Amino acid sequence: MTRAAAIAVVHHPLYVAPAPARSQYQWNKNGLVRDLLRDLGGALEWHEPEPMPRAWVEAVHDPEYVAEVIETRVPPEKARRIGFPVTEAVAKRAFAVPGGTYLAAKLAQQFGFAANTAGGSHHALHDTGAGYCVFNDLAIAAHRLASEGERVLIVDCDVHQGDGTAALMAERIDVATYSIHAEKNFPVRKARSTLDVPLADGADDAAYMDALTTTLPGLIDDFAPSLILYQAGVDPWEGDRLGRLKLSREGLIVRDKWIATLSRRRGLPLASALGGGYGIDAMEVSARHVASILALGGPD
């Protein structure tokens, strides 16, 4: 594993799918993240993933649900739980995103860090999507990496608990899950991660970092991963539309730099997925994600 001069960034054109009717999800943010990063010029090295093969998706999700997505016949009750109807474009995107998270992990093994410009779909469950997530790219990528002999730790710093990831990876001995989140936020019914760190509403930079720094290193010591998949949600920010925590913009940067430094010092490849970030201004949300990627891939 060698440190790259440029940040390895994974992006696929299929990430930028047209917004389905009645969708509240900001479908343009993946394209805006790409554009903002491209404006940086030579600091980045771009990679395009192969869509995840169906067999690897079916290894984690119910094959009947996978067929519903491919054939765009997801039942209305599942579409409501996801938050939008699954169109042909959405279905193609659902296979591209886990392919991107997997490729980011493989690039991280070479260069130390790589970022996927989508993903972090941590609410998707075995037989349905949920919370704007169709397939769980973190769980799919982790399963495939574990089949290759890796011990994968999924570190989820989204403001919402990674309930789908926790449920899908439960009782695995080669994959562990960590979730630090707002205790009273979505989902109402929490799953059980390997380690959950629930935070009270209004937790600020200091409270967040105290909880993170006193819990994550011990899990790394106990589990001894060979690779980290990082759900780098930026919705713990105090101004996020769906958050209940009070991190400043600087606090998010401190969080990401600490995660990156911890990974480097432990010699662990780190692959990030975009995660949650919500607001009326899509450019503002996208700028938060870009700042996260730059913090993770920048110097200590």
Backbone bond lengths (Angstrom), bond angles and torsions (degrees), N, CA, C in turn:
res aa  C-N    CA-C-N  psi(-1)  N-CA   C-N-CA  omega(-1)  CA-C   N-CA-C  phi
1 M - - - 1.461 - - 1.522 109.10 -
2 T 1.342 115.94 117.98 1.460 121.08 -179.30 1.519 109.92 -117.26
3 R 1.326 116.62 144.03 1.458 121.49 179.68 1.524 109.70 -74.37
4 A 1.341 116.91 122.77 1.459 121.24 -177.86 1.529 110.33 -80.36
5 A 1.341 116.09 148.94 1.458 120.63 176.54 1.519 111.47 -70.79
6 A 1.331 116.03 -30.26 1.464 122.01 178.49 1.520 109.39 -115.84
7 I 1.319 116.40 154.36 1.458 121.12 179.01 1.525 109.19 -77.36
8 A 1.327 117.01 128.27 1.465 121.56 176.68 1.523 109.11 -78.91
9 V 1.331 116.14 121.58 1.462 122.29 -177.60 1.527 109.05 -123.06
10 V 1.319 115.65 131.60 1.461 122.23 -179.55 1.526 109.36 -104.70
11 H 1.330 115.96 128.83 1.468 120.26 178.61 1.523 108.94 -148.76
12 H 1.318 115.99 144.84 1.466 121.86 175.27 1.526 108.37 -129.44
13 P 1.339 118.15 138.93 1.469 120.23 178.28 1.528 113.26 -54.97
14 L 1.331 116.97 -29.24 1.465 120.29 -179.34 1.529 112.43 -68.19
15 Y 1.340 118.37 -14.78 1.463 119.63 176.73 1.531 111.14 -61.58
16 V 1.323 115.38 -29.24 1.464 120.09 -175.99 1.526 108.25 -95.33
17 A 1.323 114.85 76.73 1.466 121.21 -178.72 1.528 109.73 -89.20
18 P 1.345 117.57 146.55 1.469 119.40 175.49 1.519 110.44 -60.38
19 A 1.313 116.65 142.87 1.463 120.90 -179.04 1.526 110.45 -67.48
20 P 1.340 117.99 124.58 1.456 119.45 174.20 1.530 110.70 -64.89
21 A 1.304 116.22 157.78 1.459 120.24 178.30 1.526 110.79 -58.88
22 R 1.330 115.46 140.78 1.470 123.79 174.85 1.531 112.79 69.27
23 S 1.319 118.01 14.94 1.461 120.41 179.95 1.519 110.86 -82.72
24 Q 1.328 117.01 135.14 1.459 122.73 175.10 1.530 111.77 -95.09
25 Y 1.331 116.76 -7.90 1.465 120.96 179.81 1.519 109.89 -76.34
26 Q 1.330 117.75 140.82 1.462 122.34 -179.96 1.530 109.84 -83.03
27 W 1.323 115.70 93.64 1.453 120.83 -174.63 1.520 112.73 -72.62
28 N 1.325 117.33 -15.72 1.465 118.80 -177.82 1.518 112.79 -86.59
29 K 1.354 119.26 -5.17 1.458 118.09 -173.01 1.536 112.06 -69.19
30 N 1.319 119.25 -31.58 1.466 120.01 178.65 1.518 111.28 -65.09
31 G 1.319 116.53 -38.27 1.457 119.95 176.06 1.519 112.16 -69.09
32 L 1.324 117.29 -37.42 1.458 120.83 178.10 1.522 111.15 -67.59
33 V 1.328 116.92 -40.12 1.466 120.15 175.85 1.523 109.74 -59.20
34 R 1.325 116.16 -45.99 1.480 120.65 177.51 1.520 110.56 -57.59
35 D 1.327 117.04 -47.76 1.459 120.61 -175.88 1.525 111.94 -65.74
36 L 1.325 116.70 -42.48 1.463 120.06 179.11 1.522 110.93 -63.53
37 L 1.334 116.41 -39.92 1.458 119.81 178.14 1.528 111.26 -67.45
38 R 1.314 117.11 -40.27 1.473 120.28 179.93 1.525 111.30 -62.09
39 D 1.323 116.42 -31.64 1.466 119.84 179.32 1.527 111.76 -63.50
40 L 1.347 116.33 -17.29 1.458 119.74 -179.94 1.520 112.59 -78.35
41 G 1.330 116.35 -14.47 1.468 120.29 175.47 1.508 113.76 76.41
42 G 1.341 116.60 -127.53 1.458 122.49 -167.73 1.503 116.37 -76.31
43 A 1.339 118.93 1.57 1.463 120.20 -178.76 1.523 112.35 -76.40
44 L 1.325 116.68 -3.60 1.461 121.13 -173.51 1.523 111.44 -127.06
45 E 1.328 115.11 152.52 1.468 121.99 174.41 1.521 106.84 -124.80
46 W 1.339 116.37 117.71 1.461 121.21 -171.37 1.524 111.75 -91.91
47 H 1.340 115.16 142.62 1.459 122.39 179.18 1.534 108.77 -137.21
48 E 1.330 115.63 139.01 1.469 120.51 178.16 1.526 109.32 -109.65
49 P 1.333 117.95 126.29 1.466 120.26 -176.44 1.517 112.83 -84.06
50 E 1.312 115.35 160.22 1.456 121.35 165.20 1.525 108.12 -82.80
51 P 1.333 118.84 140.41 1.472 118.97 173.93 1.527 110.51 -55.82
52 M 1.313 116.94 146.20 1.457 120.58 179.87 1.528 110.02 -65.03
53 P 1.333 118.17 127.78 1.467 120.05 177.49 1.531 111.34 -57.67
54 R 1.306 115.15 146.40 1.465 121.13 -176.20 1.524 112.03 -56.19
55 A 1.315 117.31 -38.01 1.471 120.19 -176.36 1.525 111.50 -61.01
56 W 1.349 117.58 -36.31 1.462 119.81 -179.56 1.525 111.21 -73.39
57 V 1.330 116.13 -32.17 1.468 119.37 175.40 1.524 110.23 -68.33
58 E 1.342 115.93 -41.92 1.464 120.60 179.83 1.524 112.40 -70.68
59 A 1.318 117.44 -17.72 1.466 119.78 176.12 1.524 111.61 -70.19
60 V 1.337 116.63 -17.65 1.470 121.88 -179.31 1.524 111.46 -114.23
61 H 1.330 116.53 -39.60 1.462 121.49 -177.60 1.527 111.38 -104.71
62 D 1.319 115.98 153.88 1.456 123.28 177.50 1.534 109.17 -57.33
63 P 1.341 118.28 124.01 1.468 120.32 -179.25 1.532 113.41 -55.18
64 E 1.317 117.69 -32.09 1.464 119.74 178.37 1.534 110.51 -67.30
65 Y 1.327 116.54 -40.64 1.471 119.49 176.31 1.528 110.36 -65.34
66 V 1.313 117.60 -40.13 1.464 120.84 177.81 1.526 109.76 -60.33
67 A 1.325 116.46 -41.96 1.466 120.52 177.91 1.531 110.84 -64.27
68 E 1.324 117.51 -38.74 1.470 120.97 177.56 1.522 110.87 -59.77
69 V 1.321 116.50 -40.13 1.458 120.57 179.18 1.522 110.65 -68.39
70 I 1.327 117.11 -49.75 1.469 121.14 -177.85 1.526 110.94 -58.88
71 E 1.322 115.84 -41.29 1.463 120.69 -175.60 1.526 112.39 -91.38
72 T 1.318 116.99 9.26 1.474 124.74 179.87 1.530 112.20 47.12
73 R 1.327 114.19 49.23 1.466 120.25 176.73 1.539 109.93 -128.07
74 V 1.326 115.69 36.74 1.461 120.21 176.54 1.527 108.59 -64.16
75 P 1.337 118.01 125.48 1.465 120.51 -176.80 1.529 112.04 -59.63
76 P 1.327 116.96 152.66 1.471 120.90 -177.51 1.531 113.59 -54.93
77 E 1.338 117.08 -37.08 1.464 118.57 -178.26 1.531 111.48 -67.43
78 K 1.329 116.42 -34.08 1.468 119.50 176.73 1.529 110.56 -74.36
79 A 1.338 116.48 -38.52 1.465 119.88 177.55 1.526 110.62 -61.98
80 R 1.316 117.06 -39.12 1.472 120.02 177.01 1.522 110.17 -64.03
81 R 1.312 116.98 -39.31 1.457 120.06 -179.99 1.528 110.87 -68.31
82 I 1.329 116.81 -36.48 1.465 120.75 176.38 1.531 110.00 -68.29
83 G 1.303 116.90 -42.29 1.457 121.19 179.80 1.506 113.51 112.78
84 F 1.335 117.79 -1.19 1.450 122.75 178.28 1.527 108.77 -165.79
85 P 1.352 117.81 157.02 1.467 119.76 175.92 1.519 111.05 -71.73
86 V 1.327 116.07 150.76 1.467 121.12 179.15 1.521 108.62 -93.85
87 T 1.327 115.39 102.78 1.456 122.56 176.86 1.531 109.41 -88.18
88 E 1.326 116.98 177.98 1.464 120.34 177.94 1.527 110.48 -61.43
89 A 1.340 117.24 -40.96 1.465 120.55 179.79 1.525 111.24 -65.87
90 V 1.327 115.98 -40.55 1.466 120.17 178.36 1.526 110.25 -64.71
91 A 1.333 116.92 -39.35 1.464 120.87 179.50 1.531 110.98 -63.46
92 K 1.325 117.05 -44.43 1.467 119.77 178.78 1.530 110.69 -63.68
93 R 1.320 116.01 -40.81 1.465 120.20 177.54 1.528 110.98 -61.21
94 A 1.333 116.84 -37.14 1.462 121.42 -176.92 1.524 111.91 -62.51
95 F 1.334 118.37 -26.60 1.467 121.62 176.53 1.530 111.44 -88.98
96 A 1.330 117.09 -29.71 1.464 119.87 -179.63 1.525 111.43 -70.08
97 V 1.335 116.81 -38.40 1.467 119.93 -173.88 1.534 112.66 -63.48
98 P 1.341 120.89 -50.03 1.467 118.62 177.14 1.520 113.00 -64.11
99 G 1.333 116.85 -30.30 1.462 119.22 173.31 1.521 110.78 -61.56
100 G 1.324 116.30 -36.46 1.454 120.79 178.24 1.510 113.40 -69.78
101 T 1.319 117.10 -39.76 1.459 119.83 178.17 1.519 110.80 -67.26
102 Y 1.321 116.56 -38.57 1.462 120.38 176.34 1.530 110.74 -64.08
103 L 1.338 117.16 -44.96 1.462 119.83 179.33 1.530 110.43 -63.52
104 A 1.320 117.92 -39.34 1.465 120.25 177.71 1.525 110.49 -58.79
105 A 1.322 116.56 -39.85 1.468 119.93 178.43 1.527 111.12 -65.01
106 K 1.326 117.36 -42.48 1.465 120.17 179.57 1.534 110.79 -65.70
107 L 1.325 117.34 -37.39 1.457 120.52 177.09 1.524 110.85 -69.06
108 A 1.318 116.48 -36.63 1.464 120.15 177.86 1.522 110.95 -62.83
109 Q 1.324 116.78 -33.86 1.463 119.52 176.46 1.526 111.30 -63.29
110 Q 1.322 117.09 -28.75 1.467 120.91 178.27 1.525 112.51 -85.54
111 F 1.335 116.25 -42.21 1.464 120.40 -167.63 1.526 114.51 -115.49
112 G 1.329 117.99 -3.18 1.451 120.70 179.70 1.504 113.79 96.74
113 F 1.350 117.07 -41.62 1.468 121.02 179.23 1.514 109.75 -146.46
114 A 1.340 115.14 144.48 1.456 122.08 170.80 1.524 107.88 -151.53
115 A 1.332 115.86 150.60 1.466 121.51 -176.67 1.515 110.84 -121.86
116 N 1.320 116.16 135.06 1.460 121.97 169.73 1.523 107.37 -93.73
117 T 1.330 117.52 135.08 1.459 121.08 -179.59 1.521 112.73 -84.26
118 A 1.304 116.83 13.42 1.466 122.92 174.08 1.526 106.44 -148.00
119 G 1.317 116.79 -172.26 1.457 120.80 174.06 1.515 114.19 91.78
120 G 1.321 113.10 -170.68 1.456 120.12 -170.87 1.520 111.75 84.02
121 S 1.333 116.28 27.97 1.470 122.56 -173.97 1.520 110.69 -80.34
122 H 1.320 115.33 70.44 1.464 122.02 -165.40 1.524 115.56 -85.41
123 H 1.337 117.97 -0.91 1.471 119.70 179.42 1.529 113.15 -95.90
124 A 1.323 118.17 -15.14 1.465 120.59 -177.67 1.528 110.39 -64.54
125 L 1.324 115.75 134.71 1.462 123.83 -176.50 1.526 110.67 -108.18
126 H 1.328 116.34 -175.61 1.461 120.90 -173.87 1.521 112.63 -59.68
127 D 1.325 117.80 -45.90 1.457 120.23 -172.48 1.523 113.54 -119.38
128 T 1.322 117.13 15.42 1.463 120.57 177.55 1.518 109.81 -163.64
129 G 1.328 114.62 156.50 1.444 119.26 168.09 1.522 109.54 -87.94
130 A 1.322 115.82 175.17 1.460 121.31 179.41 1.515 108.93 -168.57
131 G 1.323 116.57 154.00 1.450 121.61 171.85 1.514 114.99 51.89
132 Y 1.350 117.39 48.74 1.465 124.10 -179.79 1.527 112.86 69.87
133 C 1.322 118.54 15.21 1.460 122.53 -178.58 1.528 109.43 -117.99
134 V 1.323 118.06 125.36 1.470 122.31 179.10 1.522 110.15 -90.25
135 F 1.337 116.97 -62.32 1.463 122.95 173.33 1.533 108.53 -115.11
136 N 1.312 116.38 152.20 1.462 121.41 -178.91 1.530 109.34 -89.85
137 D 1.325 115.88 94.57 1.470 119.81 -175.93 1.522 112.14 -63.81
138 L 1.331 117.99 -33.38 1.460 120.90 179.78 1.524 110.80 -64.64
139 A 1.330 116.46 -46.31 1.458 120.39 -179.17 1.525 111.27 -68.29
140 I 1.331 117.08 -40.09 1.465 120.66 -179.59 1.520 110.49 -64.61
141 A 1.338 116.05 -47.88 1.458 119.64 179.39 1.524 111.21 -64.02
142 A 1.324 116.95 -40.98 1.471 120.54 179.97 1.523 110.87 -62.55
143 H 1.328 116.28 -42.89 1.468 119.68 179.33 1.529 110.76 -61.88
144 R 1.318 116.67 -44.17 1.475 119.58 -179.11 1.527 110.30 -66.12
145 L 1.322 117.65 -42.02 1.459 120.87 179.08 1.527 111.17 -64.87
146 A 1.339 116.17 -39.49 1.467 119.61 178.31 1.521 110.97 -64.38
147 S 1.333 116.55 -34.81 1.464 119.79 178.13 1.528 111.14 -66.10
148 E 1.335 116.07 -19.82 1.462 121.40 177.94 1.528 111.68 -92.44
149 G 1.324 116.27 4.33 1.452 120.35 175.94 1.515 115.65 101.45
150 E 1.341 117.86 3.82 1.465 120.41 179.76 1.531 111.09 -82.84
151 R 1.315 114.76 152.53 1.461 122.11 168.04 1.525 106.28 -105.74
152 V 1.316 115.71 112.32 1.465 121.15 -168.13 1.523 110.61 -106.51
153 L 1.322 115.82 127.17 1.457 121.90 172.24 1.515 107.98 -107.29
154 I 1.332 116.41 122.21 1.464 121.63 176.55 1.526 107.60 -97.11
155 V 1.326 115.93 113.81 1.464 122.24 -179.98 1.519 107.58 -103.24
156 D 1.324 116.64 116.05 1.461 122.50 -173.31 1.524 109.16 -113.62
157 C 1.341 115.93 110.70 1.464 121.58 -179.93 1.527 112.30 -109.89
158 D 1.324 117.26 16.65 1.457 121.96 172.28 1.523 109.04 -63.07
159 V 1.336 117.08 154.61 1.464 119.73 179.10 1.529 111.93 -69.40
160 H 1.340 116.33 -18.80 1.467 121.68 178.47 1.529 109.93 -101.77
161 Q 1.312 116.79 142.70 1.462 119.10 179.86 1.529 111.56 -61.35
162 G 1.328 116.15 142.35 1.458 121.37 176.60 1.518 110.83 -80.96
163 D 1.317 116.18 66.50 1.469 121.00 -171.59 1.516 112.96 -67.30
164 G 1.342 116.94 -41.07 1.454 119.18 179.96 1.513 112.12 -65.38
165 T 1.336 116.03 -44.03 1.460 120.10 178.62 1.522 111.05 -60.84
166 A 1.347 115.99 -43.97 1.463 120.45 -179.93 1.520 110.63 -61.15
167 A 1.341 116.90 -44.21 1.464 120.71 -178.04 1.526 111.36 -67.17
168 L 1.333 116.95 -42.32 1.464 120.36 -176.72 1.526 112.70 -70.86
169 M 1.321 116.74 -29.44 1.465 120.91 -177.64 1.534 112.43 -102.51
170 A 1.321 117.81 9.22 1.463 121.26 -178.97 1.530 110.93 -59.39
171 E 1.312 114.95 139.38 1.470 123.95 175.91 1.521 113.56 68.26
172 R 1.329 118.00 9.39 1.462 119.77 172.79 1.522 108.80 -74.32
173 I 1.310 116.49 143.48 1.465 119.62 175.84 1.522 111.14 -99.23
174 D 1.342 117.29 -9.44 1.457 121.64 -178.55 1.529 112.86 -110.48
175 V 1.326 116.62 -0.31 1.475 122.19 176.66 1.520 107.80 -135.99
176 A 1.316 116.83 132.08 1.462 122.27 175.68 1.523 108.69 -122.48
177 T 1.347 116.06 152.36 1.460 121.10 -177.59 1.521 110.29 -125.84
178 Y 1.318 115.18 137.57 1.466 123.19 178.51 1.527 107.45 -128.75
179 S 1.334 117.31 130.55 1.462 120.49 179.66 1.518 109.80 -136.51
180 I 1.334 116.63 120.87 1.464 122.77 172.70 1.521 106.46 -112.78
181 H 1.321 117.29 122.05 1.466 120.62 -166.21 1.529 110.82 -156.80
182 A 1.324 115.87 168.76 1.463 121.79 174.10 1.530 108.68 -74.62
183 E 1.323 115.92 121.34 1.461 120.83 -172.99 1.518 112.90 -59.56
184 K 1.330 118.26 -37.01 1.466 121.47 -173.80 1.516 113.31 -96.08
185 N 1.310 117.78 7.13 1.453 120.88 -179.33 1.531 110.02 -89.28
186 F 1.322 116.31 175.29 1.462 123.91 176.06 1.535 109.83 -57.06
187 P 1.318 118.31 142.86 1.459 129.04 -3.62 1.524 111.46 -82.08
188 V 1.319 115.13 155.54 1.465 119.44 179.56 1.528 109.71 -64.20
189 R 1.327 116.11 -45.60 1.465 121.28 177.57 1.517 109.22 -93.79
190 K 1.306 115.83 111.14 1.454 120.72 -177.68 1.530 110.23 -85.82
191 A 1.316 115.82 150.17 1.466 121.53 170.71 1.527 107.44 -90.06
192 R 1.317 117.12 -177.44 1.454 121.46 178.69 1.527 109.31 -113.06
193 S 1.322 115.58 109.00 1.462 120.88 174.31 1.525 108.78 -78.67
194 T 1.331 116.24 168.46 1.461 118.45 171.40 1.523 109.56 -54.54
195 L 1.327 116.06 -41.32 1.467 121.67 174.06 1.516 109.00 -144.19
196 D 1.330 115.85 120.23 1.459 122.74 175.10 1.517 109.30 -106.53
197 V 1.345 115.89 137.93 1.459 121.66 177.29 1.531 107.28 -126.20
198 P 1.336 117.54 85.42 1.464 120.88 -179.95 1.523 111.40 -77.40
199 L 1.329 116.00 137.96 1.458 122.21 -178.07 1.526 110.56 -116.56
200 A 1.320 115.93 147.27 1.461 121.39 177.80 1.523 110.31 -71.84
201 D 1.323 116.08 152.65 1.465 120.53 175.08 1.526 109.74 -53.30
202 G 1.337 115.44 139.05 1.449 119.97 175.89 1.514 115.23 84.48
203 A 1.330 118.31 4.23 1.466 120.00 177.89 1.527 109.32 -56.52
204 D 1.345 115.97 131.31 1.455 120.88 -175.81 1.522 111.48 -99.34
205 D 1.331 116.35 -170.96 1.456 121.52 -176.81 1.528 111.78 -54.73
206 A 1.337 115.70 -48.20 1.463 119.71 -175.33 1.517 111.51 -65.78
207 A 1.337 117.11 -44.48 1.462 120.60 -179.52 1.520 110.82 -64.93
208 Y 1.317 116.71 -39.75 1.462 121.32 -179.56 1.525 110.81 -63.80
209 M 1.317 115.95 -51.05 1.459 119.25 -177.02 1.525 111.77 -67.43
210 D 1.310 117.35 -32.54 1.464 119.43 175.88 1.524 110.10 -62.32
211 A 1.344 116.63 -44.62 1.465 120.39 179.64 1.524 111.58 -66.28
212 L 1.323 116.53 -42.95 1.464 120.76 -177.89 1.531 111.38 -65.74
213 T 1.306 116.06 -47.91 1.469 119.54 -173.11 1.524 113.08 -74.30
214 T 1.316 117.37 -18.34 1.466 119.59 179.01 1.520 113.33 -96.55
215 T 1.332 117.17 -3.26 1.476 119.14 -178.20 1.522 114.01 -119.29
216 L 1.337 117.79 -41.30 1.463 119.77 -173.82 1.527 113.58 -68.16
217 P 1.334 120.17 -43.63 1.477 118.36 -179.14 1.526 113.47 -58.48
218 G 1.321 117.10 -36.34 1.459 119.60 178.84 1.513 112.66 -65.12
219 L 1.331 116.78 -38.80 1.466 119.84 177.49 1.520 110.27 -65.70
220 I 1.325 116.97 -39.79 1.466 119.79 177.04 1.528 110.09 -61.93
221 D 1.319 116.60 -42.11 1.468 120.01 177.81 1.529 111.28 -60.95
222 D 1.330 116.28 -43.63 1.468 120.90 -175.24 1.532 112.25 -73.37
223 F 1.327 116.80 -41.56 1.457 120.52 -174.20 1.530 112.83 -87.18
224 A 1.318 116.78 -29.67 1.471 122.79 -179.21 1.526 112.14 54.99
225 P 1.334 117.52 62.77 1.468 119.78 179.77 1.518 111.50 -70.78
226 S 1.324 114.90 161.82 1.462 120.25 171.80 1.525 111.21 -105.01
227 L 1.362 116.96 -7.41 1.460 121.43 -176.34 1.521 108.53 -161.51
228 I 1.338 116.85 147.09 1.463 121.97 177.13 1.521 109.93 -118.14
229 L 1.323 116.05 128.25 1.465 122.66 166.42 1.523 106.60 -98.51
230 Y 1.324 116.46 125.00 1.464 121.58 -172.71 1.520 110.89 -113.86
231 Q 1.321 116.61 117.39 1.463 122.99 173.25 1.523 106.32 -86.21
232 A 1.336 116.11 100.54 1.468 121.72 -168.08 1.523 111.88 -96.25
233 G 1.325 117.26 47.76 1.460 120.15 179.94 1.520 112.31 -54.68
234 V 1.334 116.38 138.51 1.464 120.71 178.65 1.526 111.37 -105.12
235 D 1.324 116.83 14.62 1.461 120.64 179.38 1.532 115.51 -80.77
236 P 1.355 121.45 -4.04 1.464 118.26 167.85 1.534 113.39 -69.17
237 W 1.332 117.72 -7.55 1.467 121.56 178.13 1.521 110.68 -57.82
238 E 1.318 116.49 142.78 1.460 122.82 -175.14 1.527 113.65 -61.79
239 G 1.334 117.94 -24.62 1.456 120.45 -178.88 1.511 114.57 -98.92
240 D 1.334 118.06 5.90 1.467 119.90 -177.00 1.523 111.15 -68.91
241 R 1.323 115.70 141.51 1.462 121.20 -176.02 1.525 112.43 -66.52
242 L 1.344 118.24 -28.58 1.462 120.72 -177.03 1.519 112.93 -115.13
243 G 1.319 117.76 13.30 1.463 120.93 -178.65 1.521 111.76 -97.83
244 R 1.341 115.42 162.71 1.458 120.82 175.68 1.534 111.18 -129.33
245 L 1.343 115.46 6.70 1.459 119.88 178.41 1.529 109.52 -101.49
246 K 1.332 116.39 174.96 1.456 120.90 -171.91 1.528 112.40 -129.08
247 L 1.331 116.59 42.50 1.450 118.38 175.94 1.527 110.03 -73.61
248 S 1.317 116.08 140.99 1.451 121.23 172.97 1.527 109.20 -80.14
249 R 1.320 116.78 170.74 1.468 119.60 174.48 1.526 110.01 -61.46
250 E 1.319 115.55 -39.79 1.467 119.41 177.57 1.520 110.55 -64.94
251 G 1.331 116.77 -35.10 1.460 120.53 178.62 1.515 112.39 -63.76
252 L 1.335 117.29 -38.12 1.457 120.47 176.69 1.532 110.62 -63.84
253 I 1.327 116.54 -41.22 1.461 120.37 178.90 1.521 110.57 -64.36
254 V 1.343 116.83 -43.33 1.466 120.48 177.98 1.525 110.24 -59.54
255 R 1.330 116.43 -43.34 1.473 121.03 178.38 1.524 110.84 -57.21
256 D 1.334 116.26 -50.22 1.460 119.97 -175.08 1.525 111.79 -69.27
257 K 1.306 117.36 -39.09 1.461 119.76 177.62 1.535 110.76 -64.76
258 W 1.328 116.42 -36.52 1.466 119.28 178.68 1.522 110.75 -66.77
259 I 1.345 117.13 -43.12 1.470 121.29 176.85 1.526 110.22 -59.44
260 A 1.321 116.59 -45.97 1.463 120.49 -178.39 1.526 111.42 -64.53
261 T 1.320 116.70 -43.54 1.461 120.14 -179.77 1.518 111.42 -65.37
262 L 1.328 116.17 -42.06 1.462 120.09 177.45 1.523 110.68 -58.89
263 S 1.318 117.13 -44.11 1.465 121.02 -179.70 1.521 111.31 -63.28
264 R 1.326 116.06 -44.27 1.468 119.49 -179.27 1.517 111.04 -63.38
265 R 1.313 115.76 -44.83 1.464 118.98 -177.19 1.520 112.09 -66.84
266 R 1.341 116.27 -26.74 1.467 119.62 176.60 1.522 111.69 -89.58
267 G 1.322 117.61 -2.02 1.461 120.43 -178.56 1.516 113.17 69.07
268 L 1.345 117.18 31.31 1.461 121.70 -175.67 1.527 111.01 -106.18
269 P 1.333 118.21 123.54 1.459 120.18 171.94 1.529 110.27 -57.23
270 L 1.333 115.76 139.81 1.463 122.06 -177.03 1.519 109.23 -125.78
271 A 1.337 116.46 120.49 1.462 121.98 177.44 1.513 108.32 -119.29
272 S 1.330 117.15 125.84 1.467 120.39 -177.78 1.521 111.30 -104.57
273 A 1.340 114.19 147.31 1.457 122.91 170.44 1.524 107.15 -117.10
274 L 1.315 117.90 152.37 1.460 122.22 -166.79 1.530 113.15 -60.52
275 G 1.324 117.39 -50.02 1.462 119.87 -178.77 1.517 112.99 76.20
276 G 1.345 115.29 -167.69 1.451 121.34 -172.79 1.512 113.70 -84.74
277 G 1.318 114.64 151.72 1.451 124.71 174.66 1.512 106.76 -174.11
278 Y 1.334 117.40 123.93 1.465 120.09 -169.68 1.520 110.47 -138.04
279 G 1.337 115.22 144.95 1.450 121.32 178.47 1.512 110.14 174.90
280 I 1.305 116.11 169.01 1.467 121.44 -179.67 1.525 110.63 -71.65
281 D 1.321 116.94 -36.67 1.464 123.03 -176.83 1.527 109.33 -91.32
282 A 1.318 117.16 103.13 1.469 121.25 -177.02 1.519 111.65 -62.81
283 M 1.321 118.30 -33.66 1.456 120.36 178.98 1.527 110.94 -67.00
284 E 1.318 117.18 -38.91 1.466 120.48 177.69 1.516 110.75 -63.44
285 V 1.335 116.72 -44.93 1.464 120.87 179.06 1.525 110.11 -60.73
286 S 1.314 116.53 -45.67 1.462 121.15 -178.50 1.523 110.95 -63.89
287 A 1.324 117.43 -37.40 1.461 121.03 178.49 1.527 110.93 -63.61
288 R 1.333 117.25 -34.89 1.469 120.06 175.44 1.529 110.71 -61.84
289 H 1.331 115.99 -44.19 1.469 119.92 179.73 1.530 111.16 -64.58
290 V 1.318 117.22 -41.26 1.460 120.97 179.34 1.523 110.35 -63.07
291 A 1.330 117.30 -43.14 1.462 120.69 177.88 1.516 110.97 -60.53
292 S 1.324 116.76 -35.71 1.461 121.24 178.22 1.530 110.97 -64.54
293 I 1.335 116.48 -47.90 1.463 120.81 -179.58 1.526 110.64 -60.95
294 L 1.333 116.58 -42.87 1.459 119.83 -179.80 1.519 111.86 -66.79
295 A 1.329 117.50 -35.88 1.467 120.54 177.48 1.518 110.54 -66.69
296 L 1.333 117.06 -41.20 1.460 121.11 -178.64 1.526 111.49 -68.17
297 G 1.324 117.06 -36.80 1.447 120.48 -175.59 1.511 114.85 -95.24
298 G 1.344 117.33 -3.40 1.445 121.46 -177.72 1.507 112.63 -86.00
299 P 1.332 117.03 -176.14 1.472 121.35 179.14 1.525 111.41 -69.77
300 D 1.320 116.51 159.89 1.468 121.12 178.18 1.528 110.45 -59.32
